[in-house]
Amino acid sequence: MRYNTLLALVVPALLVTGCGRKPPVAEPAPAPVSGLIKANFDPKLRPQDDLFRAVNGAWLAKTEIPADKSSYGAFDIVADQAEQELRGIVEDAATAKDNAAGSEAQKIGDLYLSFMDEPRADELGFKPLAEEFARIDALKSKSELPALIAHLHRIGVEAPYDAVVHQDAHDATQYIVDYVQSGLGMPDRDYYLSTDKTFVDLRQKYVAHVEKMLSLAGVSDAARRARDVMEFETQLAAKQWTKVDARDADKTYNKLDRAALKKLTLGYDWDAYFSEAGVKADAVVVSEPSYLHGFGILYWHTPLNVFKSYLKQRLLDAYAPYLSADFVAENFAFNKRALRGIQEQRPRWKRGVALVDNAIGEAAGKLYVAKYFPPANKARMQALVQNLLNAYGQEFDSLDWMSEDTRHAAKAKLATFMTKIGYPDKWRDYSTLDIRKDDLVGNVMRANAFEYQRNIGKLGQPVDRSEWGMTPQTVNAYYNPELNEIVFPAAILRPPFFDMTADDAVNYGSIGAVIGHEISHGFDDQGSKYDGAGNLKDWWTADDRRKFEEKTKALVEQYNQYEPVKGMKLNGALTLGENIADLGGLVIAHKAYTLSLAGKPAPVIDGYTGDQRFFLGYAQAWMEKDRDESLISLIKSDPHSPPEFRANGTPVNVPAFFDAFGIKPGDGMYKAPEARIRIW
């Protein structure tokens, strides 16, 4: 099926006789639009040598990363557009004179106004957290810590572990609470443990940062307490699992009843924690048991005063953005400038809009889609997604390494995929959330507590398959293996990802590859462990799994060779799932594009064939520049490869890319046929 070919309306010529007039001539159909942004191309480079820079080189050369960002690219450009649109909606609510008390418009407007009232935040200073600090100072023994930690979880402080409610991976018809490692002030354990000078320097900056934050809060002897916090977090980091192990679905499913949980952390009062946390379940999942066991040991060996300093810092870290200017500035100096290389604080209105999006995003999203996402966009996207699903089903038939049993099971899983496009069918109910115009920190605490209770309240209830994990105004997409769903929010459905006016090729190369990517997550190294119902269940034959893992090892090795920052290479095992999804997504998107032509030749537009435009469109969607600090954080903690390596690292395994550009030995993008990795 042709997805969004430009159609011309042709009006038949009027037949007129006996008046000496010539019949009007029909206007020619407008030339098709490619969807390529050729002004961004580098004419000195060929796609055969460097696809990423050939397509984005001119843009890379002339573009400076905005001072308030750690990176900038296609996703950011689209996100900035959505942010401006959301700003209009939020500010309209804030300036409206007739918002009914308790209405969503009142809550949107007053939350934003509470954040924008900077003079009041400066006037209050540390006072909004004084009661929470008093609660921490009131601790008389470590036996009171579990209940306090539960309280902090309720208000959005993740320390020293965190609670996540989701479907039980062994029974996807019910919810369970999962306890996961957490509680560090820096992005990853390597920031505490690595001897690399970059991390040694950051550790010194972190101690100074903690000292400054505690000092601003009026904590005495802040220098010593900062060192205590650093020592305690370093001990936590040493017990945490690596990011590679922590993404393993099998290793992280450890279901324990309360008795077993208590044995794991001897002496830690889980009953007190559960009582304050509102958790009534008899069993929980512990993602990283050795970490929780290690925390239990630290619990007994760490003085109460160290815990107090640590929990105060975690509280400050969570709430500094909502306090007076001195807290905001120090929080920015470390968490944004030192850790991510951002040079300038975002304008206050942007941070205010982000708060609304995080706290009551679906209320704002309801207004957003009504204004910016017409039904026609959803209908066209549904057609495109169906084309990709059909192409995936056909691809299973061509896999020479997959047995019939696994092939049948894979098709059965594909048939149960749930697709969500644009916005939820059922909107979240915020009626119990109290928002006040003059209480910023209280608003944030109540919003965090509302979200916490909304999730804890799922325990014992039927699974809500209509729920969304992103707001409609989010520029992103995701796959959830426990619901076996692919989700595409409204805001991503615009150029350069999706252009309603452009020829099919670039759309298939951009949003088509995104769709294929999310479908592929259902069959990546972790998603493939879940069946169509969302249960963690092995549906592969042992031989097929072995063949699959052999292929993925080659992909790990390919990405291990990439070096985004001198001296720091990618971790191919950490990024494996995303790299598999990129490869599968691109292959399937190209197959879907080919099927859409129905045997007809694609037009040549802007001097490029259909297949060439497809791959150029793919690279165009990954246009991005990153600061080194941001890249370091990605390398250590993010399962996604940086965009340059997604744009170049994926096509070198796709035969159609070589055919499209006539790539041969000696070209920069050449990879010998026997070395090309085919998974899907």
N, C-alpha and C positions, 0 to 999 in steps of 0.2 A: 504494500500500500504506500502511495506517495503521502508523505506526512503533512507538509505545509508548503507545497508548491504554490507560487504566486499565480493567482488566476486573474484574467482580464475580462471585464464585462464588455461584450461586443454587442452594440445595438444595430440591428439590421438596417440597411440603407432604405430610406423612404422613396418609394417609386412615385415620381411626379411627372405628369405628361402635359404637353400643350402650353407650358409656361416659359419655355426657354431656359429653365434652370437645370443644372447638373445635379444628379443625386449626391448627397454628402458621402464622403469617403470615411470608412471606419478607421478609427485610430489604431495603429499597430499596438500589439501587446507590449507592455514594458519589459525590458530585458531582465532576466532573473538576477537576483542579488546573491552574491556568494556568501556573505556573512563574515568574510575575512577582513581583518583590520590591517590592510597592507601598509599603512603608515608606520606600523610597529615593526615591520620586517627590516632585517639588516641585509641590504642587497649584496654586500660583500661576502656573505656566508651562504652556503648551500644546505638544504635539509639533509643531504646525503652525508654531511660532515658533522653537523650540530643542529638538530631539529629545533631544540629549545631556543637557541640564540638566533637562528635564521628567522624564526617567526617573531621573536620578542626582542631582538637585539637593539633596534632603534629605540624602543621604549625603555629598555634597561639603561641605555647610555644617557638618556635625557631625564630620567625620572629619579628624583631624590625621595627616599623613604620619608614620609611626613614625620616631623619631630615627635609627635605623640603616638607613634606606632613602632612596633618591633620588626614589622615586615609590611610589605605592600604589594598587592597584585590584583588579579582578576576578582578573587573572592572579596577582597577589601573594597574594591571599587563598587561592586554590586551591593555589599553590605552598607557602604556609605549612602547609597541611594535609598536603601530600605530604612536606614537610620533617619534620614531627612524626612521621609514620608511618615515614619512613626513619630518623629518630633512634632509634626503638624497636628497629628491626632492627640498627642499628649498635651500639647500647649492649648489646643482648643478646649480640652477638658478642664485644664487648669484655669482658664480665663472665663469659662462659662458661669453665668450668674444663676442658672436655674437647675443645677445638679441636685437631684433629690438626695437627702441624707441616706447613706447606706447603699446608694446606687454604685454601679461599677464606674460610671463617669466621675462620681465624687471621689472614689478611691484612687483612680488613676490621677486625677487632677491634684488631689491633696498630697499624695505620696510625692509627686514631682515637686510641688510647691515646698514641701518640708525639706527636700534636698536642696532646692535652689535658694533657701533662706540661709545663706552663708553667714550673715551677721549674727543670727541666732546661734548657729553652730559655734562660732568664735566666742560668743558670750558665755555659752555653757561650758566650753572647754572639755575637761575630763568628766564633769559631773554626771553625764548620762550613764557612765560605767561604774560610778562609785558604789552603787548597790551590789553590783556583781563582784567587785573587788572585795567588798565587805563580806560577801558570802564565802569567798575563797579564804580570806583572813580568819574567818570564824571556825575553820576546820581545827578540831582539837586532836584528831588522830587519823591515821591513814585509813581506818575502817570506814570513815565517812566519805572517802574519795569516790567510790563507785556511784553513789547517789549524785554527787556533784558532777561527775563526768556525764551521767545521764542527763542532768539538767543542761549542761553545756551543749550536748548533742541537740537538745530541743531548740536551742537558740542559734544553731548553725556553727558551732565550734567543733571541728573535727580533731579530737585528741583524746587519748593517744591511739585510739582505734576509731572506726566509724561504722555506723549501721546503715545498711542498704536493704530496702524491701523490694523483692522482685519475685518472679515465678520460681517455684522449686524446680531445679533443673532435672530432677528425677520424677517429678509429678507436676507438669506444667499447668494443671488445672487448679493449683492452689498457690498462695503466696507464702514466702518464708522470709525471715530476716537473716541477712548475711553480715557477719562482722569481718571487716577488712582492715589491713594495716594502714596507719595514717599517722598524723601528728608531727610531721617535720615542717620546719619553717623554710626549707629550701627544696627544690623540685625533686631530688632523687638522692638515694643513699650515696652515690658517688661524690656528691657535693661535700659530704662529710668524710669520706674514706679515701678518696683518690689522692695520690701524692703529686698529681699534676699541678704545676704552679698556678694555673687558672683557678683551681678549686681551693688551693691553699690560701690564695689571696682573697677569694670570696668568703672563706671561713672567718678570716680576720674582719672583713667588712660586716659579716653577719653578727659577730659578737658586739661590734661597735653599734650596730643598728639596734640590737636588743637592749643594750645599755641605754641608748638614747630614748627608746620607747618607754622603758621602765622609769627613766628619770622624768619624762614628761608627765607620767602618771603619778608622780610623787612618791615612787618607791625608793626607800632609803638603801644605801649601799648597792646602787644599781650595777656598778662594774663587777662586783663579785657575783651578784645574782645572774648577770648576763653570762659569765663564765660557767656557772652552774647549769644554766639552760643549755648552753652549747654542749657541755659534757653529757648531759642527760640525752639530748637529741642524737648525739653521736652514738651513744649506746643503743638507742632505739634503731638507728640506721643500720648498725652492724647486725641486728637481728632481723631486719626486713628482707624479704625475698627480692630477687632481682625483678626488673620489669618483665623479663622474658618468662620466668617461672610464674609470675603473678598473672599472666594472660593465658595460662594453660587451663582449659576448662575442666580437665580431669583432676589435675593436682589441686585445684582450688575448690573442689566440691567435697567438703568434709562435714557431714551432717552429724551433729552431736546432740544428745539429750542434755538436760541440765546437769545431771550427775557427772557426765563425761566432761562437760565444760568446766565444772568446778575442779575436777582432777587436773585439767590442763593448766589452770592458774590457781594453784593451791593457796587458799587463804583469801582470795579475792572474793568479795561478797557480791556474787552475781544476783542473788535474790534482791538485795537493796538496789542494785542497778536496774533490774527488770521492773521493780515496783515503781521507781521514779520515771523510767523510760516508757512505761505503759505497755510493755511487751508481755503478753499473756501466753505466748506459745510454749509448748513443752520441748520443742527441738529447734535448733538454729543451725545455720551453716557457718563454719569458720573457714575463711579462704586460705589463710596462712597460719596453720596451727603452731608451727615452731616459733613464729613471731609472737603470737599471743602467749605462748608458754614463756618465751624470753621476757616479755613484758611482765608476766607474773613474778619472775625472779627479780627484775628491776624494782617492781613494786615494793618488795620487802627490803631491798638493800638501799633504796633511795630515801633520804631524809624527807620528812614532811615539808620542810621549808623549801626544798628544791622543787617539790611538786607544786607548791604554791607559786613560786616564781615562774615555773614552766607554764602553768595553766593561765596565769595572768598574761604572759606573752602571747599564748595562743588566742586568748580573748581579744587582746589589743590588735593582733594581726587580722582578726576577722572584722573588727569594728572601726579600725583607724580611718578608713575612707569616709566615715560618717561623723567624725569628731571635728575639732577645730583645726585651723589651717596648719598649726605646727605638727600635729599628728599626721595630717594628710600629706604634708611635705616629706616627712621622714619615711612614711610608708612608701611613697613614690620613689624616693631616693634609693631605697634598697630593692624593693620588689619589682620595680619597673626599670630604673636606670641601671643598677648594678647587675641584676639577674638577666635582664632582657635587652639592655642597650637603648631603651627608650629615652629620648632626650628631653621631652617636654610633657607636662601633665595634660591630659585631654581636657578640652573646655568643659566647664561645669555642666552645661546643658547635655552634653553627650553622656556624662556619667549619670546624670539624672534620668535620661531616657533609658540607659542600660539598667538602672535600678528598677524602673517600672517594668521593663521587659523580664527581668529575673524574678520579680516578686509577684506580679499579677499579669504575666505575659499573655495568657489566653484572653483575658478581658480586653486588653489592647488589641490582640490579634483579631478578635471578632470585628472590631471597627476597621482594622487594616485590610482584611480580605474583602469587606463590603465595598471599600473604596478602590482597591488596587488589584484585585484578582477576579476578573470576570469569569463567568462559567465557561466561556469558550476556551480559555486557557487550560482549565481542568480537563475538558473533553479531549483536547488535542494531546495533552500529556498522557491521558489514559490510553489513547490509541498507540502512542509511542512506546509506553511501557509494555503493552500487550505484544507489540512487535518484537521487543527484546526478549520477552518470556518465550515467545514462539521460537525465536532463533536459538535460544539456549536449549530448548527441548530437542531441536534438530542437531545441535552440536553434540549432545550426548551420544547420538547414533554414530558419530564419526570417530569416537575415541577408541583407538586400537588397544589401549591398556586397560579398559574397563570391562569387567565381565558382565554377562547378562543380568545376573542377580543384582549387582550394584547399580547397573544402568536402570533397571526397573524401579529400584528404590529411589534413585536420584530423580527420576521423572515423577514419581509419586510425591516426593517432597516439593518439587517445583510446582506441581499442580495445586498445592495447598498454600502457596505464597499469598499473603494478604498485602494489597497495595493501598497505600494512603497518599493522597495527593492534595496539596494546597493547605488544607485546614481540617480540623476534627469535625466529625458529624455531631458529636456531643461536646458542648463546651464545659469547661471547669466551673464549678460553683464557688464563688468567693464571698458568699453572703455572710459567713461567720468571721471574716477577716476585718478587724477594726483598724482603720487608717485615720490618723489625725494630722491636720495641717501643721501643727506646732510641735511635733514629737518625732523627729527623724529616727533617732536610734531606737525608740520604742516601736516605730513602724517596722523597722528592719527586724527587730526581735520578734514581733508578732507575726510578720510574714514568714520568717524562718520556722517559728513554732507551728504556724498554720500548715506549711508544707510538710514538716515532720509528722504532725498528727494525721494529715491526709494519707501519708504513706503507711504509718503504723496502723492506721485504721483499716487498711486493706487485709490485715492478717485475719484469717478465718472467713473472709468474704470470697465470693466467686471472682475469678479473674476478669478484669475489665479489658476486653480486647479492643475497645474503641479508644483507649487512652493514647495520647501522643507524648513523646519524650522531648520534643522541640516545639517552639512556638511557630506560627505561620510566617512571622517576619524574620526568621532565622535563615541565613544563607548557608545551607548545609543540607545533608541528607544522611540517612542511616539505615542499617539493617539490625533488627533485633532477633537473635536466634530463638529466644524463648517464646516469642509470639510468631516467629517465622514471617516477619513483615518487612517490607521496604517502604520507606517514608521519605517524601519529597515536599518540604515546605514551600509555600507560595513564593517566597522572596528569591529563591534560587532560579526561578523560571523566567529569566530575562537574559539578554545578551551580556557576555559572550557565551553563556551556557545554552540559552534557548532563545532563538530569534524567530518570531512569528512571520517575519517578512522574508526570510532567507531561504535559499535552496536547501534541500534535505541534507546534503553531505556534511556541512559544518555542524548542523544540529546533531546529527548522529555521532560525529566525532567528539562533540563536547557533552551535551546533556545525555546523549545516548550512551557514552562511555561512563558517565556518572551512574546512570540507571544500571548498566551492566555491572559496574563495580559493586553496587549494593546487592544485586542478585548474586554475584559471585561470592559475597561474604557468606552466603548460605552453604557454600561448598569449599571455603578456604580451610586452612589447617585446623581452625577451631570451630567454625560454623558447621563444618562437615561432621562434627561429632554429635550434632543435634538432629533429630528426626523432624518430620513435617509437623508434628504436634507440639514441638518445642522441648522435647525431652532429650536429655543427655543420654544417647543410646547409640551403640555401634551398629550401624546398618550396612557397613562395608564387609566384603570378604577380606580375610587376612591378606591374601595375595594382592588385592587391589590397593589396600592401605599401604602395603610395602612399596608398591610401584609409585603410588602418589607421593609418599615421603621421599623416595629417591629423586623425584622431579623437583620437589620443594627444596631439597638440599642444594641443588644447583642454583636455585633462585637466591637462597641465603648467601652462597658464595659470590654470586654476581654483585649483590648489594654490599657485601662486606668490603669490596674493593673501592667503593666511592668515598671520597674524602671532602666533605663540604667545607671543613675548616682544617687548615694545615695541622697535621698531627692527630686529627680526630676523624676516624672513619665511621661510617654507618654500622649499625648492628643489624645484620641481615636477619637474625633470628627474631629480634624485637619487631622489625617492620615486615615480617614474613606475611602475615595475614593481609595487610594492606597491599603489599606487592602482588600477591596472588590475585586479589580483587582487581587491581589495576590491569593486570595482564588478561584475566578472564573478561573483564569489562570491555577492554579495547577489542579483543577478538570477537566477542559476541556483538558489540555495536557495529563492527564492520560487516559481520555476517547479516545483521538485520538491515543495514543500509543496502547491501547487495540484493537482498530479497525484495526490498521496497522498490527496486528498479523494474521488477517483473520482467527481466530479460531484455529490457530496452537499454541502449547506451546512455550513460549520464552525459549531460551537456558539459562542454568546456566553458568555464566562466573565469574571468580575470586571468586567462591564460593557463588555468589549472584544470586537470581532469577531475572527475568526481572523487576517485580514490585519493588523489593528492590533496584535494580540499578537505577530505575526511581527516587525514593525519595532521594537516596544518591546523585544522580546527581543534584537534585534540591538544596540540602543543599550545595553542592560543589560550585555552582554558587554564593552563598551568603557569601563565605569566606571573612572576613574583620576584621581588628582591627581599633579602633577609639580612638583618644585622647579625654579626658573628655571635653575639651573646645569645640571640634568639636561636640560631642554629645549634649552638652548644646545648641549650636546653632541649631542643628537639632530638638531638642525637642521643641524649641520655634518658629522656623520659617519654618521648612521643612514638607511638607505633606507626606513624606515617613518615615516609621518606620526604625530604624537602622537595618542592615542586620541580626543580631542574632535573632531578633524578627520576621523577615520575614521568616527566615529558620525554626524556631520552632513554631511560632504562627499560621502559615497557616496549616501545615499538621495535627495538632491536631483536625481539623474540617473535615478531609477527611477520610471516612471509609476505603478506600483502603490502607491507611497508616497503620492502625491498623491490617488489614488482612495480609499485607506484612511482618510485623515483629512480629506478634502474641502478640501485646501489650495488657496487662491485668491490672486490678486494682493493684495499688502499684507501677507500673512503672512510671518514671518521666514524660513521655509524655502522660500518660493516661488521657482521658477525657470521662466522661460517655456519652453513645450514645444520651441520651435526651438533653445533654448540647452542643452537636456538632452543629455548625452553618452551615446550608446549604442555600446558596442564589442562586447560579447557579449550 
